[in-house]
């Protein structure tokens, strides 16, 4: 139900992405007699990172053992499948193949294989011949299969969580943008485009806007979100059966992105992407996007320039690959040589929030900030969508 005249609540959650919805729903289950409002600036759910990603249920291949990423992902993969089965959300456990195409990648693959085992997975090593048998259109020196990985309709999950939240008495305020936050001894006062709201406690799960929402409260000034565009192509419909699994390269561990991959989507299509380009607009999804405020925030941040110096070569590579389609295509043809330029169709772009500290370090794990009256999810990197249910439970555990 939409919030009516009432403007005072026990708890307000900001953010209608999958983390905010998971948190609000689980908190309402634990506190059925307390009033909980979810505020979202858009007119529906999952219009940003939650609805503009590869749609993959990650298994925990890449993450350092013992990190929140590894723990949340391991729990989240299992709980996501359970949620989808229980509530009729489209999903498929199709498995992921990680393919090594050269000597350097073979060495990195061995380390990644061990990490899978450390994270409780059961990867299966494949020779080049075994890879060709199960994926005739994929070639590589070697590979390994992670059967726990899958695909899901994340926007569908979000819509279902929203329905469940409202069904047990949760309230919504859509088309409501937070413009100021004041923490008082008696609670939290929010100024929005639709007037003021008050709460005993605030939870902020705002993704691309996490730093700005935190800064409104005077916290989190030691980091900033740098947006990175991820551009995708879809293969023409005649190639929907080109692969049976998710096909990923062996990533460079010095970079925060997993590389361009072939992804089976829940609608039956196959996408290629994403690349990783600096975004000059946080929520810019068209071909040409620019925001004076967002660009100024990037260029005046010392951490951006320190990060840029460290990764200058890879940034130039991404620009070249994005601006020249043959270069983009070569990334795929390394392990799927049958794909041709004429097979590619444009697909919706996503923007990823990369959280960077003032000294230019990428903040790789989940990060939270707490005050007497609020809890902010300051960094929710991939696999945040997979991990949304355990993240919500973790937040609830801090409060209940």
C-alpha positions as CSV (number, residue, x, y, z in Angstrom):
1,X,0.0,0.0,0.0
2,X,1.1,3.5,-0.6
3,X,1.8,5.8,2.3
4,X,-1.1,8.2,2.9
5,X,-1.3,11.1,5.2
6,X,0.9,9.4,7.8
7,X,4.4,10.9,7.8
8,X,5.9,9.4,10.9
9,X,7.2,5.8,11.0
10,X,9.2,3.5,13.3
11,X,11.6,2.7,10.4
12,X,12.1,4.2,6.9
13,X,14.1,2.3,4.3
14,X,15.4,4.3,1.4
15,X,15.9,2.4,-1.9
16,X,13.7,0.2,-4.0
17,X,16.4,-2.0,-5.4
18,X,16.8,-5.6,-4.4
19,X,18.8,-4.9,-1.2
20,X,16.3,-2.3,0.1
21,X,13.3,-4.5,-0.7
22,X,14.9,-7.5,0.9
23,X,15.7,-5.5,4.1
24,X,12.3,-3.8,4.4
25,X,10.4,-7.1,3.8
26,X,12.5,-9.1,6.3
27,X,12.4,-6.3,8.9
28,X,8.6,-6.2,8.6
29,X,8.4,-9.9,9.2
30,X,10.4,-9.5,12.4
31,X,8.6,-6.4,13.6
32,X,5.0,-6.9,12.4
33,X,3.6,-4.3,14.8
34,X,6.0,-1.5,13.9
35,X,5.4,0.9,11.0
36,X,7.9,0.5,8.1
37,X,8.0,2.7,5.0
38,X,10.1,2.1,1.9
39,X,10.9,5.2,-0.1
40,X,11.9,5.0,-3.8
41,X,12.6,8.0,-6.0
42,X,11.4,6.1,-9.2
43,X,7.8,5.1,-9.9
44,X,8.6,1.4,-9.7
45,X,11.3,-1.0,-8.4
46,X,14.7,-2.2,-9.8
47,X,15.2,0.5,-12.4
48,X,18.9,0.8,-11.8
49,X,21.6,-1.7,-10.8
50,X,19.1,-4.4,-9.6
51,X,17.4,-4.4,-13.0
52,X,20.4,-3.6,-15.3
53,X,22.8,-6.4,-14.7
54,X,23.6,-9.8,-16.2
55,X,20.9,-11.6,-14.3
56,X,23.4,-14.1,-12.9
57,X,23.0,-16.0,-9.6
58,X,26.7,-16.1,-8.5
59,X,28.0,-19.0,-6.6
60,X,31.0,-17.5,-4.9
61,X,33.8,-18.2,-7.3
62,X,35.9,-15.1,-7.0
63,X,35.7,-13.8,-3.4
64,X,38.3,-14.0,-0.7
65,X,37.5,-16.8,1.8
66,X,36.1,-15.3,5.0
67,X,35.0,-12.0,3.4
68,X,31.5,-10.7,3.6
69,X,31.3,-11.1,-0.1
70,X,32.1,-14.9,0.1
71,X,29.8,-15.5,3.0
72,X,26.8,-13.5,1.7
73,X,27.2,-15.0,-1.8
74,X,27.3,-18.6,-0.5
75,X,24.2,-18.0,1.5
76,X,22.5,-15.8,-1.1
77,X,22.8,-18.3,-3.9
78,X,21.0,-21.0,-1.9
79,X,18.4,-18.6,-0.6
80,X,17.8,-17.0,-4.1
81,X,16.9,-20.4,-5.5
82,X,14.7,-21.2,-2.6
83,X,12.9,-17.8,-2.9
84,X,12.3,-18.3,-6.6
85,X,11.0,-21.8,-6.2
86,X,8.6,-20.7,-3.4
87,X,7.3,-17.6,-5.1
88,X,7.3,-18.6,-8.8
89,X,10.1,-16.3,-10.0
90,X,11.7,-17.4,-13.2
91,X,15.2,-18.9,-12.7
92,X,17.5,-21.7,-14.0
93,X,20.5,-23.4,-12.5
94,X,22.5,-23.6,-15.8
95,X,26.0,-23.6,-14.4
96,X,29.0,-21.4,-15.3
97,X,32.1,-22.3,-17.3
98,X,35.3,-20.3,-16.7
99,X,37.6,-20.7,-19.7
100,X,41.3,-20.2,-19.9
101,X,42.7,-19.3,-23.4
102,X,46.4,-18.7,-22.8
103,X,49.2,-19.6,-20.5
104,X,48.7,-16.6,-18.1
105,X,45.0,-17.5,-17.7
106,X,45.9,-21.2,-17.0
107,X,47.9,-20.0,-14.0
108,X,45.2,-17.7,-12.7
109,X,42.6,-20.5,-13.3
110,X,44.4,-22.8,-11.0
111,X,44.3,-20.3,-8.2
112,X,40.6,-19.5,-8.9
113,X,39.8,-23.3,-8.8
114,X,41.3,-23.5,-5.4
115,X,39.4,-20.5,-4.2
116,X,36.1,-22.2,-5.3
117,X,36.9,-25.2,-3.1
118,X,37.8,-22.9,-0.2
119,X,34.4,-21.2,-0.6
120,X,32.6,-24.5,-0.3
121,X,31.9,-25.1,-4.0
122,X,32.6,-28.2,-6.0
123,X,34.1,-27.1,-9.3
124,X,34.9,-29.7,-12.0
125,X,38.1,-29.3,-14.0
126,X,37.8,-29.8,-17.8
127,X,40.4,-30.4,-20.4
128,X,40.2,-28.7,-23.8
129,X,38.5,-31.9,-25.3
130,X,36.0,-32.1,-22.5
131,X,35.2,-28.4,-22.9
132,X,34.5,-29.0,-26.6
133,X,32.2,-31.9,-25.9
134,X,29.9,-30.0,-23.5
135,X,30.2,-26.7,-25.4
136,X,31.0,-27.2,-29.1
137,X,31.0,-23.5,-29.8
138,X,33.5,-22.7,-27.1
139,X,37.3,-23.2,-27.3
140,X,40.0,-22.9,-24.7
141,X,43.1,-24.5,-23.3
142,X,41.2,-25.7,-20.2
143,X,38.1,-24.7,-18.2
144,X,36.2,-25.5,-15.0
145,X,32.5,-25.9,-14.4
146,X,30.7,-24.4,-11.4
147,X,27.3,-26.1,-11.4
148,X,25.9,-23.9,-8.6
149,X,25.7,-20.8,-10.8
150,X,22.5,-19.8,-12.6
151,X,20.3,-17.1,-14.0
152,X,17.2,-15.3,-12.6
153,X,14.7,-12.6,-13.2
154,X,15.9,-10.0,-10.7
155,X,13.3,-7.4,-11.5
156,X,10.7,-10.2,-11.0
157,X,12.2,-11.0,-7.6
158,X,12.0,-7.3,-6.6
159,X,8.4,-7.0,-7.6
160,X,7.5,-10.1,-5.6
161,X,9.4,-8.8,-2.5
162,X,7.5,-5.6,-2.9
163,X,4.2,-7.4,-2.9
164,X,5.1,-9.5,0.1
165,X,6.2,-6.4,2.0
166,X,2.9,-4.7,1.3
167,X,0.9,-7.8,2.1
168,X,2.1,-7.8,5.7
169,X,1.5,-4.1,6.3
170,X,4.6,-2.4,4.8
171,X,4.0,0.9,3.2
172,X,5.5,2.5,0.0
173,X,6.3,6.0,-1.1
174,X,7.2,5.9,-4.8
175,X,8.2,8.9,-6.9
176,X,9.7,10.2,-3.6
177,X,13.3,11.6,-3.8
178,X,15.2,12.3,-0.5
179,X,16.9,15.7,-0.6
180,X,18.0,16.2,2.9
181,X,18.5,14.1,6.1
182,X,18.7,15.5,9.6
183,X,19.5,13.2,12.6
184,X,18.0,14.5,15.8
185,X,18.1,13.1,19.3
186,X,14.5,12.0,18.9
187,X,14.9,10.5,15.4
188,X,15.5,11.1,11.7
189,X,13.9,13.9,9.6
190,X,13.8,13.4,5.9
191,X,13.1,16.2,3.4
192,X,11.8,14.9,0.1
193,X,10.2,16.3,-3.1
194,X,6.8,15.3,-1.5
195,X,7.4,16.9,1.9
196,X,8.9,15.8,5.2
197,X,8.9,12.3,6.8
198,X,10.0,11.3,10.3
199,X,11.3,8.0,11.7
200,X,12.9,6.6,14.8
201,X,15.4,4.8,12.5
202,X,16.7,5.1,9.0
203,X,18.1,2.4,6.7
204,X,19.7,3.5,3.4
205,X,20.2,1.0,0.6
206,X,20.8,3.4,-2.3
207,X,23.4,1.9,-4.6
208,X,24.7,4.5,-7.0
209,X,23.6,7.2,-4.6
210,X,25.0,5.6,-1.5
211,X,27.7,8.3,-0.9
212,X,25.4,11.2,-1.5
213,X,22.7,9.9,0.9
214,X,25.4,9.2,3.5
215,X,27.0,12.6,3.0
216,X,23.6,14.3,3.7
217,X,24.0,12.9,7.2
218,X,27.6,13.9,7.5
219,X,29.0,10.4,7.3
220,X,30.9,8.4,4.7
221,X,32.9,11.4,3.5
222,X,36.0,9.2,3.2
223,X,34.6,7.5,0.1
224,X,32.9,8.3,-3.2
225,X,30.9,6.4,-5.8
226,X,32.5,6.4,-9.2
227,X,30.0,5.3,-11.9
228,X,31.1,2.8,-14.6
229,X,29.0,2.1,-17.6
230,X,28.6,-1.5,-18.7
231,X,27.5,-1.9,-22.3
232,X,26.0,-5.1,-23.6
233,X,25.1,-6.7,-26.9
234,X,22.5,-9.4,-27.5
235,X,23.2,-12.1,-30.1
236,X,20.6,-12.4,-32.9
237,X,17.8,-14.8,-32.1
238,X,19.1,-17.5,-34.3
239,X,22.1,-17.9,-31.9
240,X,20.1,-18.4,-28.7
241,X,21.4,-22.0,-28.5
242,X,25.0,-21.2,-29.1
243,X,25.9,-22.1,-25.5
244,X,24.3,-24.2,-22.7
245,X,26.1,-22.6,-19.8
246,X,27.2,-19.1,-18.7
247,X,30.7,-18.6,-20.3
248,X,33.2,-16.4,-18.5
249,X,36.8,-15.6,-19.1
250,X,39.4,-16.0,-16.4
251,X,39.4,-12.5,-14.8
252,X,42.4,-10.3,-14.0
253,X,42.5,-10.2,-10.2
254,X,43.9,-6.6,-10.2
255,X,40.7,-5.3,-11.8
256,X,37.2,-5.1,-10.2
257,X,35.4,-6.4,-13.3
258,X,35.0,-10.0,-14.5
259,X,35.6,-9.4,-18.2
260,X,33.2,-9.7,-21.2
261,X,31.2,-12.9,-21.0
262,X,28.4,-14.8,-22.7
263,X,25.3,-14.9,-20.6
264,X,22.2,-16.9,-21.1
265,X,19.3,-14.7,-20.1
266,X,16.1,-15.8,-18.4
267,X,14.1,-14.7,-21.5
268,X,16.0,-17.2,-23.7
269,X,18.3,-14.7,-25.3
270,X,22.1,-14.6,-25.0
271,X,24.0,-11.4,-24.2
272,X,27.7,-10.4,-24.5
273,X,29.2,-7.9,-22.1
274,X,29.7,-5.8,-20.2
275,X,32.6,-3.6,-20.8
276,X,33.7,-1.1,-18.1
277,X,33.7,2.6,-19.1
278,X,33.8,5.6,-16.9
279,X,30.3,7.1,-16.6
280,X,29.8,10.8,-16.8
281,X,26.3,10.5,-15.5
282,X,25.4,8.2,-12.6
283,X,22.1,7.1,-14.1
284,X,23.0,7.6,-17.7
285,X,21.8,4.6,-19.9
286,X,21.6,6.1,-23.4
287,X,24.3,6.3,-26.0
288,X,25.4,9.8,-25.0
289,X,25.1,10.8,-21.4
290,X,26.6,13.7,-19.4
291,X,25.8,15.4,-16.1
292,X,27.6,18.5,-15.1
293,X,27.1,17.7,-11.4
294,X,28.2,14.0,-11.7
295,X,31.2,14.9,-13.8
296,X,32.3,17.6,-11.4
297,X,32.0,15.2,-8.5
298,X,34.3,12.7,-10.3
299,X,36.9,15.2,-11.5
300,X,37.2,17.1,-8.2
301,X,37.7,13.9,-6.2
302,X,41.4,13.1,-5.5
303,X,40.7,9.4,-5.2
304,X,39.6,9.3,-8.8
305,X,42.9,10.6,-10.1
306,X,44.9,8.2,-8.0
307,X,42.7,5.3,-9.2
308,X,43.1,6.5,-12.8
309,X,46.9,6.6,-12.6
310,X,46.9,3.1,-11.3
311,X,44.7,1.7,-14.1
312,X,45.5,4.0,-17.0
313,X,46.4,1.2,-19.4
314,X,43.2,-0.8,-18.8
315,X,41.1,2.3,-19.1
316,X,42.6,3.0,-22.6
317,X,41.9,-0.6,-23.5
318,X,38.2,-0.3,-22.5
319,X,37.8,2.9,-24.4
320,X,39.2,1.3,-27.6
321,X,37.1,-1.8,-27.2
322,X,33.9,0.3,-26.7
323,X,34.5,2.6,-29.6
324,X,35.7,0.0,-32.1
325,X,33.4,-3.0,-32.4
326,X,36.1,-5.4,-33.9
327,X,38.1,-4.9,-30.7
328,X,35.1,-5.7,-28.5
329,X,34.4,-8.7,-30.6
330,X,37.9,-10.1,-30.3
331,X,37.3,-10.4,-26.5
332,X,34.5,-12.9,-27.2
333,X,36.2,-14.7,-30.2
334,X,39.1,-15.7,-27.9
335,X,36.8,-18.4,-26.5
336,X,33.8,-18.3,-28.9
337,X,35.3,-17.8,-32.3
338,X,32.1,-18.4,-34.3
339,X,30.5,-15.1,-33.2
340,X,30.6,-12.4,-35.9
341,X,30.0,-8.6,-35.9
342,X,26.7,-9.1,-37.8
343,X,25.4,-11.3,-34.9
344,X,25.5,-8.4,-32.4
345,X,22.4,-6.3,-31.4
346,X,22.4,-3.4,-29.0
347,X,21.1,-4.3,-25.4
348,X,20.3,-2.0,-22.5
349,X,23.3,-0.5,-20.7
350,X,23.9,-0.7,-17.0
351,X,25.8,1.5,-14.6
352,X,27.8,0.0,-11.8
353,X,28.7,1.8,-8.5
354,X,32.5,1.5,-7.9
355,X,33.2,2.8,-4.4
356,X,36.6,4.5,-4.1
357,X,38.5,5.7,-1.1
358,X,40.3,9.1,-1.0
359,X,43.6,7.3,-1.5
360,X,42.4,5.8,-4.8
361,X,41.7,2.3,-3.5
362,X,38.7,0.4,-4.8
363,X,36.6,-0.8,-1.8
364,X,36.1,-4.4,-2.7
365,X,33.9,-5.8,0.1
366,X,30.5,-4.8,1.6
367,X,30.7,-1.7,3.8
368,X,28.2,-0.4,6.3
369,X,28.1,2.8,8.4
370,X,26.1,3.2,11.6
371,X,24.9,6.1,13.7
372,X,22.6,6.2,16.7
373,X,19.6,6.6,14.4
374,X,20.7,5.1,11.0
375,X,22.4,2.3,9.1
376,X,23.8,3.0,5.6
377,X,24.8,0.3,3.1
378,X,27.8,2.3,1.8
379,X,29.1,-0.3,-0.6
380,X,27.2,-3.3,-2.1
381,X,29.4,-4.6,-4.9
382,X,28.6,-7.6,-7.0
383,X,27.3,-10.1,-5.9
384,X,24.9,-7.8,-4.1
385,X,21.9,-9.0,-6.1
386,X,22.6,-12.7,-5.4
387,X,23.3,-11.8,-1.8
388,X,20.3,-9.6,-1.2
389,X,18.5,-11.9,1.2
390,X,21.4,-12.5,3.6
391,X,22.3,-8.8,3.4
392,X,18.8,-8.0,4.5
393,X,19.0,-10.5,7.3
394,X,22.4,-9.1,8.4
395,X,21.0,-5.6,8.6
396,X,18.0,-6.9,10.6
397,X,20.3,-8.7,13.0
398,X,22.0,-5.3,13.7
399,X,18.7,-3.8,14.7
400,X,16.6,-6.6,16.3
